[in-house]
Amino acid sequence: MFKLFRVRSCRNNFIIRRSSLRCNRLYSSQFFKQPFNQSKHIKPKNIKLVTLGVLTIFSSFYTWNNTSSSIISNDRIINSNANTLTVDPTADTYEMGLFLKSQQEKQEQKDQERVRVLQNSRNRIHRLILRLGYVVYDDIWVPITITVRFLEITICLLPIIITSPIYIFLSNNSNNNQTWWFQMIKIVLSSLGPSFIKLGQWAASRTDLFPTEFCQILGTLHSKGKPHSFKYTQNELRRLFNVESLDDVFEVINEKPVGVGAIAQVYIVKFNDSYIKYTNGKQWFALKILHPHVIDTIAKDLKIMKLGASIINSIPTMEWLSLPDEVNQFSILMNLQLDLRIESLNLKKFRENFKNNPMVTFPEPLLQFSNRNILFEENIIGLSMETFLEAKDSISNASLCKKVSDPFVDAFLKMLILDDFVHSDLHPGNIMIKFIKGGQFQSKKQIADEDNNEIIRKLKESYTSDKDQFVKLLKSTLNNYTPKICFIDVGLVTELNDLDRVNFIDLFKALVKFDGYRAGELMIERSRTPETAINNEQFAKKVEKLVSTIKNQTFTLGTVSVGALLDQMLSMVRVHHVRMEADFVSVVVAILLLEGVGRQLDPNLDLFDSSVPILREYAITRENTSLLKGTNTLAMVALWLGLELRQWMNLSVQQIEFLIKTDLLCPNY
């Protein structure tokens, strides 16, 4: 028989004071072929060590199985709802404040959970095993998994690395096409998972760093991922609502997601009647849930990216890119999307900003049911802007398209100038169009929603069955109803801090005054690393020439493209190694997206002209949250009056041209 070990603790160190093992012949014959004194291979002191090892291993397995959540990874952080997330007062922007608080809370919860598990452990041996498990996980297991992931990424990148000398050789000849190499990069990135898909999409927006053709190819990279099992979704929802069956919460929940991205997937659900009191009377909501283990996977990839950025940054002539800084910026963007509470609070802020605008809306979030992994937001039933743009040429009516473009452009300029809180992903897939009967959108909202749902249902049916009928129905709807713009997917927003705001306004003023040389100087002076810029004088003269070309067109309404101007500037920035701030570039990209969609709807769109009403509102209200906060009031009044004069002169030229064309200026009788 075994006699139990007598264990004594002294100053939190476990010392085995005495152990004895007595084996009767009855039991020893069952375990060993020979008595101990006759064994040539097993000695009594070895039996003690083996027995101790076996007991330790079995204790470890028992502890691991009974406290599986003890080793807290990022995916096991305790989830609190969105109402508990506050803004860090030390941050310079709202979203950065949410990010810092989220990261701080995540680390604190991880540490607190480990302390709680240790305190609730049964004995000191159990606590010792838990501490050993934490050390093994943090210092051994995680580095091993990162190494394995690094090897996987390296193998996938080998074709790009091997063919890079060919690309460099061919790139010296402007007649050669490098599309094949860019396409290869796109394929490799899409195969490496969510982090690298998002990296490709981020790179597509940085025309100040990468060639235009490269950015265009990566711009077609879609965030399509593999859907996770519905069982995982069920378990997360049961834990959130603390119920045994989802029938206690939902009247309808489809097992098949309506959308699957690289980071999360989306379901459409209908709450049952018992939950209407928590949902402001609404029942249909979109449920967004993160994929399992995506947080840990992205954390590993970001560490590998930082290593790769450091290696590339050490290569001569590559330091101007400051890739480690860019990877840090990308890391922030990724982590912002990995806490769905931030997106829910962004929705709340957007709804507050546009609460007095009946022509623009955002989905209503359920803050009390949203946490890091799960987001509930109002299900928007509308016509996608992508679908509308496909049909715009068939509509052949500029005034009808303008009914859609005007509220869209005005909403963006309000975000940019008055609110300094801009939706960062304004591609057509994130813009929905609802249709509201004129005069009913405020006093009879519920009736208007029902009308809209029926209209959208008919439009979608005709779109799939008969495109000609779809166009006729769409034209009739635009004539009889008022379009309402709905923005979705607000996980990322752009805000300018005080320094970036001043830089942006100074550049904007220089462009409005058509002082191209000064605009070029400002872009170098206010860049992140002015010392890395090359051929400063040549850069300023290029900007001056570009702005002069725009100036010659300024009195022809609709030919001044702010987007084209900024896009060409970003190309020159790349050639002359001028490092722009990431948030500044994000604003420029947002303007490019806006004008890209806006000019498809209204070819005569002029952002200078469209910004005048917003500047008028600023001159009247002087909101503290605006982009213009802290700028010189007299200078901004001069800018506003200059744009007013330009608008009046453009309008006068247009009217005179119309009178001449129609022979109304000097009619011949």
C-alpha positions as CSV (number, residue, x, y, z in Angstrom):
1,M,0.0,0.0,0.0
2,F,1.1,3.6,-0.6
3,K,1.6,5.8,2.3
4,L,0.6,9.5,1.6
5,F,3.3,12.0,1.2
6,R,3.6,14.4,4.1
7,V,4.0,17.9,2.6
8,R,4.9,20.9,4.7
9,S,5.1,24.5,3.5
10,C,7.7,26.9,4.7
11,R,7.7,30.5,3.4
12,N,5.6,29.6,0.4
13,N,8.2,27.1,-0.8
14,F,7.2,23.5,-1.0
15,I,9.7,21.1,0.4
16,I,9.1,17.4,0.5
17,R,10.2,16.5,4.0
18,R,9.8,12.8,3.9
19,S,8.3,10.1,1.6
20,S,8.2,6.4,2.0
21,L,7.0,3.7,-0.2
22,R,6.2,0.3,1.1
23,C,5.2,-2.4,-1.2
24,N,3.9,-5.7,-0.1
25,R,4.9,-8.7,-2.2
26,L,1.2,-9.0,-3.1
27,Y,1.2,-5.6,-4.9
28,S,4.8,-5.6,-5.9
29,S,4.3,-8.8,-7.9
30,Q,1.6,-7.1,-9.8
31,F,3.8,-4.2,-10.9
32,F,7.2,-5.8,-11.1
33,K,8.5,-9.1,-12.3
34,Q,11.2,-9.2,-9.6
35,P,11.4,-8.0,-6.0
36,F,13.1,-4.7,-5.5
37,N,16.3,-6.2,-4.2
38,Q,16.6,-8.4,-7.3
39,S,15.7,-5.7,-10.0
40,K,18.6,-4.6,-12.2
41,H,16.7,-1.7,-13.7
42,I,14.5,-0.1,-11.1
43,K,15.9,1.1,-7.8
44,P,13.9,2.2,-4.8
45,K,15.0,5.9,-5.0
46,N,14.0,5.9,-8.7
47,I,10.6,4.6,-7.8
48,K,10.1,7.6,-5.5
49,L,10.9,10.1,-8.4
50,V,8.8,8.2,-10.9
51,T,5.9,8.1,-8.5
52,L,6.2,11.8,-7.8
53,G,6.4,12.6,-11.5
54,V,3.3,10.5,-12.2
55,L,1.3,12.2,-9.5
56,T,2.4,15.7,-10.7
57,I,1.4,14.9,-14.3
58,F,-2.0,13.5,-13.2
59,S,-2.5,16.6,-11.0
60,S,-1.7,18.9,-13.8
61,F,-4.1,17.2,-16.2
62,Y,-6.8,17.3,-13.5
63,T,-6.2,20.9,-12.8
64,W,-6.2,21.8,-16.5
65,N,-9.4,20.0,-17.2
66,N,-11.2,21.4,-14.2
67,T,-10.0,25.0,-14.7
68,S,-9.8,25.3,-18.4
69,S,-10.4,29.0,-18.3
70,S,-7.6,29.6,-15.9
71,I,-5.0,30.2,-18.6
72,I,-6.6,33.4,-19.8
73,S,-5.9,34.3,-23.4
74,N,-7.2,37.3,-25.3
75,D,-10.2,35.3,-26.4
76,R,-11.2,34.5,-22.9
77,I,-11.4,38.1,-21.5
78,I,-14.5,38.7,-19.4
79,N,-17.0,40.6,-21.5
80,S,-18.6,43.8,-20.1
81,N,-21.3,45.6,-22.1
82,A,-20.7,48.8,-24.1
83,N,-22.3,51.0,-21.4
84,T,-19.3,50.4,-19.2
85,L,-16.6,51.5,-21.7
86,T,-15.5,55.1,-21.1
87,V,-13.2,57.5,-22.8
88,D,-9.6,57.9,-21.6
89,P,-9.3,61.6,-20.7
90,T,-5.6,61.7,-21.7
91,A,-6.4,60.8,-25.3
92,D,-6.5,63.5,-28.0
93,T,-9.5,62.1,-29.9
94,Y,-12.7,60.3,-28.9
95,E,-11.9,57.0,-30.7
96,M,-8.4,56.9,-29.4
97,G,-9.8,57.4,-25.9
98,L,-12.0,54.4,-26.4
99,F,-9.1,52.3,-27.7
100,L,-6.8,53.2,-24.8
101,K,-9.5,52.4,-22.3
102,S,-10.3,49.1,-24.0
103,Q,-6.7,47.9,-24.0
104,Q,-6.2,48.9,-20.4
105,E,-9.4,47.2,-19.4
106,K,-8.4,44.0,-21.3
107,Q,-5.1,43.7,-19.5
108,E,-6.6,44.5,-16.1
109,Q,-9.3,41.9,-16.6
110,K,-6.8,39.3,-17.7
111,D,-4.7,39.9,-14.6
112,Q,-7.7,40.1,-12.2
113,E,-9.1,36.8,-13.6
114,R,-5.8,35.0,-13.0
115,V,-5.6,36.4,-9.4
116,R,-9.2,35.3,-8.8
117,V,-8.5,31.8,-10.0
118,L,-5.4,31.5,-7.8
119,Q,-7.3,32.8,-4.8
120,N,-10.1,30.3,-5.3
121,S,-7.7,27.3,-5.8
122,R,-8.0,24.5,-3.3
123,N,-4.5,24.2,-1.9
124,R,-1.0,25.4,-2.4
125,I,0.0,22.6,-4.8
126,H,-2.9,23.6,-7.0
127,R,-1.8,27.2,-7.0
128,L,1.8,26.2,-7.8
129,I,0.6,24.2,-10.8
130,L,-1.6,27.1,-11.9
131,R,1.3,29.6,-11.7
132,L,3.5,27.1,-13.6
133,G,0.7,26.9,-16.3
134,Y,0.7,30.6,-16.6
135,V,4.5,30.7,-17.1
136,V,4.4,27.9,-19.6
137,Y,1.6,29.5,-21.6
138,D,3.1,33.0,-21.7
139,D,6.8,32.2,-22.0
140,I,6.8,28.9,-23.9
141,W,3.5,28.1,-25.6
142,V,2.8,31.6,-27.1
143,P,6.3,32.0,-28.5
144,I,6.1,28.5,-30.0
145,T,2.8,29.3,-31.8
146,I,4.2,32.6,-33.0
147,T,7.3,30.8,-34.4
148,V,5.1,28.3,-36.2
149,R,2.9,31.1,-37.6
150,F,6.1,32.9,-38.7
151,L,7.3,29.9,-40.6
152,E,3.9,29.5,-42.3
153,I,3.9,33.2,-43.4
154,T,7.5,32.9,-44.6
155,I,6.6,29.9,-46.8
156,C,3.7,31.7,-48.3
157,L,5.8,34.8,-49.0
158,L,8.6,32.9,-50.7
159,P,7.2,33.4,-54.2
160,I,7.1,37.2,-53.6
161,I,10.6,37.3,-52.1
162,I,12.1,35.1,-54.9
163,T,10.5,37.2,-57.7
164,S,11.2,40.6,-56.2
165,P,14.6,41.0,-58.0
166,I,12.7,40.4,-61.3
167,Y,10.2,43.1,-60.3
168,I,12.9,45.6,-59.4
169,F,14.8,44.9,-62.6
170,L,11.6,45.3,-64.8
171,S,10.5,48.4,-62.8
172,N,13.5,50.3,-64.1
173,N,12.0,50.1,-67.5
174,S,8.8,52.1,-67.6
175,N,7.5,50.2,-70.6
176,N,7.2,46.9,-68.6
177,N,4.1,46.0,-66.7
178,Q,4.4,45.0,-63.1
179,T,0.7,44.0,-62.7
180,W,1.6,40.3,-62.4
181,W,3.7,40.9,-59.3
182,F,1.0,43.0,-57.6
183,Q,-1.6,40.3,-58.4
184,M,0.7,37.7,-56.8
185,I,0.9,39.9,-53.6
186,K,-2.9,40.1,-53.6
187,I,-3.3,36.3,-53.8
188,V,-0.8,35.7,-51.1
189,L,-2.3,38.3,-48.7
190,S,-5.8,36.8,-49.2
191,S,-4.5,33.3,-48.3
192,L,-2.8,34.4,-45.0
193,G,-6.0,35.2,-43.1
194,P,-7.8,38.3,-41.6
195,S,-4.7,40.3,-40.5
196,F,-3.1,40.3,-44.0
197,I,-6.4,40.8,-45.8
198,K,-6.9,43.9,-43.7
199,L,-3.3,44.9,-44.2
200,G,-3.8,44.8,-48.0
201,Q,-7.0,46.9,-47.7
202,W,-5.1,49.4,-45.5
203,A,-2.2,49.5,-48.0
204,A,-4.7,50.2,-50.8
205,S,-5.6,53.4,-49.1
206,R,-2.0,54.6,-48.8
207,T,-1.3,56.0,-52.2
208,D,1.2,58.3,-50.5
209,L,3.4,55.2,-49.8
210,F,2.7,52.8,-52.6
211,P,2.3,52.9,-56.4
212,T,-1.2,53.8,-57.7
213,E,-1.6,50.6,-59.7
214,F,-0.6,48.5,-56.6
215,C,-3.2,50.3,-54.5
216,Q,-5.9,49.8,-57.2
217,I,-5.2,46.1,-57.3
218,L,-5.3,45.7,-53.5
219,G,-8.4,47.8,-53.4
220,T,-10.3,44.8,-54.9
221,L,-9.2,42.6,-52.0
222,H,-12.4,41.5,-50.2
223,S,-12.8,40.6,-46.5
224,K,-14.4,37.2,-47.1
225,G,-13.7,34.7,-44.5
226,K,-14.7,31.1,-43.6
227,P,-17.9,31.1,-41.5
228,H,-17.6,29.7,-38.0
229,S,-20.1,27.1,-36.7
230,F,-23.5,28.2,-35.4
231,K,-22.8,26.2,-32.3
232,Y,-20.2,28.7,-31.3
233,T,-22.6,31.5,-31.9
234,Q,-25.3,29.8,-29.8
235,N,-22.9,29.3,-26.9
236,E,-21.8,32.9,-26.9
237,L,-25.4,34.1,-27.0
238,R,-26.5,31.7,-24.2
239,R,-23.6,33.1,-22.0
240,L,-24.5,36.7,-22.9
241,F,-28.2,36.3,-22.0
242,N,-27.7,33.6,-19.3
243,V,-30.3,31.3,-20.8
244,E,-30.5,27.6,-21.6
245,S,-32.3,28.1,-24.9
246,L,-32.2,30.9,-27.4
247,D,-35.9,30.6,-27.8
248,D,-36.2,32.5,-24.6
249,V,-34.7,35.5,-26.3
250,F,-35.2,35.3,-30.0
251,E,-38.3,34.7,-32.1
252,V,-36.2,34.2,-35.2
253,I,-32.5,33.5,-35.7
254,N,-31.3,31.9,-38.9
255,E,-28.4,29.5,-38.6
256,K,-26.8,30.8,-41.9
257,P,-25.1,34.1,-41.6
258,V,-26.1,36.9,-44.1
259,G,-22.5,38.1,-44.3
260,V,-19.0,36.7,-43.4
261,G,-16.0,38.9,-43.1
262,A,-12.4,38.3,-42.2
263,I,-13.0,39.2,-38.5
264,A,-16.7,38.6,-37.9
265,Q,-19.9,37.4,-39.4
266,V,-23.5,38.8,-39.3
267,Y,-26.9,37.2,-38.6
268,I,-30.4,38.8,-38.7
269,V,-32.4,38.1,-35.6
270,K,-35.8,39.0,-34.2
271,F,-36.2,39.5,-30.5
272,N,-39.3,38.0,-28.9
273,D,-42.0,40.1,-27.3
274,S,-40.5,39.9,-23.8
275,Y,-37.4,41.8,-25.0
276,I,-39.2,44.7,-26.7
277,K,-39.0,46.8,-23.6
278,Y,-35.1,46.6,-23.9
279,T,-35.0,47.4,-27.7
280,N,-37.0,50.6,-27.9
281,G,-40.0,48.8,-29.5
282,K,-37.9,47.3,-32.3
283,Q,-37.6,43.6,-33.0
284,W,-35.3,43.1,-36.0
285,F,-31.6,43.5,-35.4
286,A,-28.3,42.7,-37.1
287,L,-26.1,40.5,-34.9
288,K,-22.4,40.8,-35.5
289,I,-20.1,38.3,-33.7
290,L,-16.3,37.9,-33.9
291,H,-14.8,34.6,-35.1
292,P,-13.4,32.3,-32.4
293,H,-9.7,32.8,-31.7
294,V,-9.5,35.7,-34.2
295,I,-8.1,38.0,-31.4
296,D,-5.2,35.7,-30.6
297,T,-4.5,35.0,-34.3
298,I,-4.3,38.7,-35.1
299,A,-2.2,39.5,-32.0
300,K,0.4,36.9,-33.3
301,D,0.3,38.3,-36.8
302,L,0.9,41.9,-35.5
303,K,4.0,40.8,-33.6
304,I,5.3,39.2,-36.8
305,M,4.5,42.3,-38.8
306,K,6.4,44.5,-36.4
307,L,9.4,42.2,-36.7
308,G,9.2,42.3,-40.5
309,A,8.8,46.1,-40.5
310,S,11.9,46.5,-38.4
311,I,13.9,44.3,-40.8
312,I,12.8,46.3,-43.9
313,N,13.4,49.6,-42.1
314,S,17.0,48.6,-41.6
315,I,17.5,48.4,-45.4
316,P,19.2,51.6,-46.8
317,T,16.8,54.0,-48.6
318,M,13.7,52.4,-47.0
319,E,13.8,54.2,-43.7
320,W,11.7,57.1,-45.1
321,L,8.7,54.8,-45.1
322,S,8.9,54.5,-41.2
323,L,7.3,51.1,-41.5
324,P,7.5,50.4,-37.7
325,D,5.3,53.5,-37.1
326,E,2.9,52.5,-39.9
327,V,2.6,49.0,-38.4
328,N,1.8,50.5,-35.0
329,Q,-0.9,52.6,-36.7
330,F,-2.2,49.5,-38.4
331,S,-2.1,47.6,-35.1
332,I,-4.4,50.3,-33.6
333,L,-6.8,50.0,-36.5
334,M,-7.0,46.2,-36.1
335,N,-7.5,46.4,-32.4
336,L,-10.3,49.0,-32.8
337,Q,-12.2,46.4,-34.9
338,L,-11.6,43.7,-32.3
339,D,-13.7,45.4,-29.6
340,L,-17.3,45.7,-30.9
341,R,-18.2,48.0,-28.1
342,I,-16.2,50.7,-29.8
343,E,-18.3,50.3,-33.0
344,S,-21.5,50.5,-30.9
345,L,-20.4,53.7,-29.2
346,N,-19.4,55.2,-32.6
347,L,-22.9,54.5,-33.8
348,K,-24.3,56.2,-30.7
349,K,-22.1,59.3,-31.4
350,F,-23.1,59.5,-35.1
351,R,-26.7,59.3,-34.1
352,E,-26.3,62.1,-31.7
353,N,-24.5,64.2,-34.4
354,F,-27.3,63.7,-36.9
355,K,-30.3,63.6,-34.6
356,N,-31.6,66.8,-36.1
357,N,-31.1,65.7,-39.7
358,P,-34.1,63.7,-41.0
359,M,-32.4,62.8,-44.3
360,V,-29.4,60.9,-42.7
361,T,-29.5,58.1,-40.2
362,F,-27.3,55.4,-38.6
363,P,-28.4,52.0,-37.1
364,E,-29.4,52.2,-33.4
365,P,-27.1,50.0,-31.3
366,L,-28.2,48.0,-28.2
367,L,-25.5,49.0,-25.8
368,Q,-26.7,46.8,-22.9
369,F,-26.4,43.7,-25.1
370,S,-23.2,44.5,-26.9
371,N,-19.8,43.5,-25.7
372,R,-16.3,42.9,-27.0
373,N,-17.4,39.9,-29.1
374,I,-21.0,40.7,-29.9
375,L,-22.8,43.7,-31.4
376,F,-26.5,44.2,-31.8
377,E,-27.6,47.0,-34.1
378,E,-30.8,48.0,-35.8
379,N,-31.4,46.1,-39.1
380,I,-31.5,48.6,-41.9
381,I,-33.8,47.7,-44.8
382,G,-32.7,49.7,-47.7
383,L,-31.3,49.7,-51.3
384,S,-27.6,49.4,-51.5
385,M,-25.7,52.3,-53.1
386,E,-23.9,49.7,-55.2
387,T,-27.2,48.7,-56.7
388,F,-28.3,52.2,-57.3
389,L,-25.0,53.1,-59.1
390,E,-25.6,50.2,-61.4
391,A,-28.9,51.6,-62.5
392,K,-28.0,55.4,-62.5
393,D,-27.1,55.4,-66.2
394,S,-30.5,53.8,-67.1
395,I,-32.3,56.4,-65.0
396,S,-31.1,59.2,-67.3
397,N,-32.3,61.9,-65.1
398,A,-29.7,64.1,-63.3
399,S,-32.2,65.7,-61.0
400,L,-33.4,62.3,-59.6
401,C,-29.8,61.2,-59.0
402,K,-29.1,64.5,-57.3
403,K,-31.8,63.7,-54.8
404,V,-29.5,60.9,-53.6
405,S,-26.2,62.7,-54.0
406,D,-27.1,65.9,-52.1
407,P,-27.8,64.4,-48.7
408,F,-24.9,62.0,-49.1
409,V,-22.4,64.8,-49.8
410,D,-23.9,67.2,-47.2
411,A,-23.6,64.4,-44.6
412,F,-19.9,63.8,-45.3
413,L,-19.1,67.5,-45.2
414,K,-20.9,67.8,-41.9
415,M,-18.8,64.9,-40.5
416,L,-15.6,66.5,-41.8
417,I,-16.1,70.2,-41.0
418,L,-18.6,70.5,-38.2
419,D,-18.2,67.3,-36.3
420,D,-14.6,66.2,-37.0
421,F,-15.9,62.6,-36.8
422,V,-15.7,61.0,-40.2
423,H,-16.8,57.6,-41.3
424,S,-13.6,56.0,-42.6
425,D,-15.0,53.4,-45.0
426,L,-17.4,55.1,-47.3
427,H,-17.5,52.6,-50.1
428,P,-20.9,52.0,-51.7
429,G,-21.5,48.8,-49.9
430,N,-21.6,50.7,-46.6
431,I,-24.3,53.2,-47.8
432,M,-28.0,52.3,-47.9
433,I,-30.9,54.2,-49.3
434,K,-34.3,54.3,-47.7
435,F,-37.4,55.9,-49.1
436,I,-39.6,58.1,-47.0
437,K,-42.9,59.8,-48.0
438,G,-42.5,63.5,-48.0
439,G,-43.7,65.1,-44.8
440,Q,-44.1,61.8,-43.0
441,F,-40.5,61.2,-41.8
442,Q,-40.9,63.0,-38.5
443,S,-44.5,62.7,-37.3
444,K,-45.3,59.2,-38.8
445,K,-42.0,57.4,-38.7
446,Q,-43.4,54.0,-38.1
447,I,-45.7,54.3,-41.1
448,A,-42.8,55.5,-43.2
449,D,-40.7,52.5,-42.2
450,E,-43.5,50.1,-43.3
451,D,-43.8,52.0,-46.6
452,N,-40.0,51.8,-47.1
453,N,-39.9,48.1,-46.3
454,E,-42.6,47.4,-49.0
455,I,-40.8,49.6,-51.5
456,I,-37.4,47.9,-50.9
457,R,-39.0,44.4,-51.2
458,K,-40.5,45.3,-54.6
459,L,-37.3,46.8,-55.8
460,K,-35.2,43.8,-54.9
461,E,-37.7,41.4,-56.5
462,S,-37.7,43.4,-59.8
463,Y,-33.9,43.7,-59.7
464,T,-33.4,39.9,-59.7
465,S,-36.2,39.2,-62.2
466,D,-36.5,42.1,-64.6
467,K,-33.9,45.0,-64.8
468,D,-36.0,47.2,-67.0
469,Q,-38.9,46.9,-64.6
470,F,-36.5,47.7,-61.8
471,V,-35.4,50.9,-63.4
472,K,-39.0,52.0,-64.0
473,L,-39.9,51.3,-60.4
474,L,-36.8,53.1,-59.1
475,K,-37.6,56.2,-61.2
476,S,-41.2,56.2,-59.9
477,T,-40.0,55.8,-56.3
478,L,-37.6,58.7,-56.7
479,N,-40.3,60.9,-58.1
480,N,-42.8,60.1,-55.3
481,Y,-40.6,59.5,-52.3
482,T,-37.6,61.2,-50.6
483,P,-34.3,59.3,-50.4
484,K,-32.8,58.9,-46.9
485,I,-29.1,58.0,-46.6
486,C,-28.2,55.3,-44.1
487,F,-24.5,54.6,-43.2
488,I,-23.5,51.3,-41.7
489,D,-20.2,49.6,-40.6
490,V,-18.7,52.4,-38.5
491,G,-16.0,50.3,-36.8
492,L,-13.4,52.8,-38.0
493,V,-13.7,56.6,-37.9
494,T,-11.2,59.4,-38.6
495,E,-10.7,62.3,-36.2
496,L,-8.0,64.9,-36.4
497,N,-6.2,66.0,-33.3
498,D,-5.4,69.7,-32.7
499,L,-2.1,69.6,-34.7
500,D,-3.5,67.7,-37.6
501,R,-6.6,69.9,-37.7
502,V,-4.5,73.1,-38.0
503,N,-2.4,71.5,-40.7
504,F,-5.4,70.4,-42.7
505,I,-7.1,73.8,-42.5
506,D,-3.9,75.6,-43.5
507,L,-3.5,73.3,-46.5
508,F,-7.2,73.7,-47.4
509,K,-6.9,77.5,-47.3
510,A,-3.8,77.4,-49.5
511,L,-5.7,75.3,-52.1
512,V,-8.8,77.6,-52.0
513,K,-6.5,80.6,-52.6
514,F,-4.8,78.6,-55.4
515,D,-1.4,79.2,-53.7
516,G,0.1,75.9,-54.9
517,Y,3.7,76.7,-53.9
518,R,2.7,77.5,-50.3
519,A,0.6,74.3,-50.2
520,G,3.7,72.3,-51.3
521,E,5.8,74.0,-48.6
522,L,3.2,73.2,-45.9
523,M,3.1,69.6,-46.9
524,I,6.8,69.3,-46.3
525,E,7.0,71.5,-43.2
526,R,4.1,69.7,-41.5
527,S,5.1,66.2,-42.5
528,R,6.1,63.6,-39.9
529,T,9.8,63.6,-41.0
530,P,10.6,66.7,-43.0
531,E,14.3,65.7,-43.1
532,T,13.6,62.7,-45.3
533,A,11.9,64.7,-48.1
534,I,14.0,65.0,-51.3
535,N,14.0,67.8,-53.9
536,N,11.8,70.1,-51.8
537,E,11.9,73.0,-54.2
538,Q,10.9,70.7,-57.1
539,F,8.0,69.3,-55.1
540,A,6.6,72.7,-54.2
541,K,6.8,73.8,-57.9
542,K,5.0,70.6,-59.0
543,V,2.2,71.4,-56.5
544,E,2.1,74.9,-57.8
545,K,1.8,73.7,-61.4
546,L,-1.0,71.3,-60.5
547,V,-3.0,74.0,-58.6
548,S,-2.5,76.4,-61.5
549,T,-4.1,73.9,-63.8
550,I,-7.0,73.6,-61.5
551,K,-7.2,77.4,-61.2
552,N,-7.7,77.8,-64.9
553,Q,-10.8,75.6,-64.6
554,T,-12.2,77.2,-61.5
555,F,-14.9,79.3,-63.3
556,T,-16.3,76.3,-65.1
557,L,-18.7,74.8,-62.6
558,G,-18.2,71.1,-61.9
559,T,-14.7,70.7,-63.5
560,V,-12.8,71.3,-60.2
561,S,-12.2,67.9,-58.7
562,V,-10.9,68.2,-55.2
563,G,-10.4,64.4,-55.2
564,A,-8.3,64.4,-58.3
565,L,-6.2,67.3,-56.9
566,L,-5.5,65.4,-53.6
567,D,-4.9,62.1,-55.4
568,Q,-2.2,63.6,-57.6
569,M,-0.7,65.3,-54.6
570,L,-0.4,61.9,-52.8
571,S,1.4,60.5,-55.8
572,M,3.9,63.4,-55.7
573,V,4.2,62.9,-51.9
574,R,5.3,59.3,-52.6
575,V,7.9,60.3,-55.2
576,H,9.5,63.0,-53.0
577,H,9.4,60.9,-49.7
578,V,7.1,63.3,-47.9
579,R,5.8,61.4,-44.8
580,M,2.2,62.5,-44.1
581,E,0.3,61.8,-40.9
582,A,-1.9,58.7,-41.1
583,D,-5.1,60.5,-40.0
584,F,-4.5,63.3,-42.5
585,V,-4.2,60.6,-45.3
586,S,-7.4,59.0,-44.0
587,V,-9.2,62.2,-44.4
588,V,-7.9,62.6,-48.0
589,V,-8.9,59.0,-48.8
590,A,-12.4,59.7,-47.4
591,I,-12.7,62.7,-49.7
592,L,-11.6,60.5,-52.6
593,L,-14.2,57.9,-51.8
594,L,-16.8,60.7,-51.4
595,E,-16.1,62.3,-54.6
596,G,-15.8,59.0,-56.4
597,V,-19.4,58.1,-55.4
598,G,-20.7,61.7,-55.6
599,R,-19.5,62.3,-59.1
600,Q,-21.1,59.0,-60.3
601,L,-24.4,60.4,-59.0
602,D,-23.7,64.0,-60.0
603,P,-21.0,64.7,-62.7
604,N,-21.1,68.4,-61.8
605,L,-20.3,67.8,-58.1
606,D,-17.9,70.5,-56.8
607,L,-16.9,70.0,-53.1
608,F,-15.7,73.6,-52.8
609,D,-19.2,74.7,-53.8
610,S,-20.9,72.1,-51.6
611,S,-18.9,73.2,-48.5
612,V,-20.3,76.7,-48.5
613,P,-23.5,75.9,-46.6
614,I,-21.5,74.0,-44.0
615,L,-19.1,76.9,-43.6
616,R,-22.2,79.2,-43.2
617,E,-23.4,76.9,-40.4
618,Y,-20.0,77.0,-38.8
619,A,-19.9,80.8,-39.0
620,I,-23.2,80.9,-37.2
621,T,-22.8,78.1,-34.6
622,R,-19.0,78.0,-34.0
623,E,-19.3,74.5,-32.6
624,N,-16.4,73.4,-30.3
625,T,-16.3,69.9,-31.8
626,S,-15.8,71.1,-35.4
627,L,-12.8,70.6,-37.6
628,L,-12.3,74.4,-37.5
629,K,-12.0,74.6,-33.7
630,G,-9.0,76.7,-32.7
631,T,-8.4,78.2,-36.1
632,N,-8.2,81.9,-36.7
633,T,-11.8,83.2,-37.0
634,L,-10.9,86.1,-39.3
635,A,-9.1,83.8,-41.6
636,M,-12.0,81.4,-41.7
637,V,-14.5,84.2,-42.4
638,A,-12.2,85.3,-45.3
639,L,-12.2,81.7,-46.6
640,W,-16.0,81.5,-46.3
641,L,-16.5,84.8,-48.1
642,G,-14.0,83.7,-50.8
643,L,-16.0,80.5,-51.4
644,E,-19.2,82.5,-51.4
645,L,-17.8,84.8,-54.0
646,R,-16.6,81.9,-56.1
647,Q,-20.0,80.2,-55.9
648,W,-21.7,83.4,-57.0
649,M,-19.3,83.9,-59.9
650,N,-19.7,80.3,-61.0
651,L,-23.5,80.6,-60.8
652,S,-23.4,83.8,-62.8
653,V,-21.2,82.2,-65.5
654,Q,-23.5,79.2,-65.6
655,Q,-26.6,81.4,-65.9
656,I,-25.1,83.6,-68.6
657,E,-24.0,80.5,-70.5
658,F,-27.5,79.1,-70.3
659,L,-29.0,82.4,-71.5
660,I,-26.7,82.5,-74.5
661,K,-27.4,78.9,-75.4
662,T,-31.1,79.4,-75.2
663,D,-31.0,82.7,-77.0
664,L,-32.6,84.5,-74.1
665,L,-29.9,87.1,-73.5
666,C,-30.5,88.8,-76.9
667,P,-33.5,87.2,-78.3
668,N,-34.1,87.5,-82.0
669,Y,-37.7,88.5,-82.7
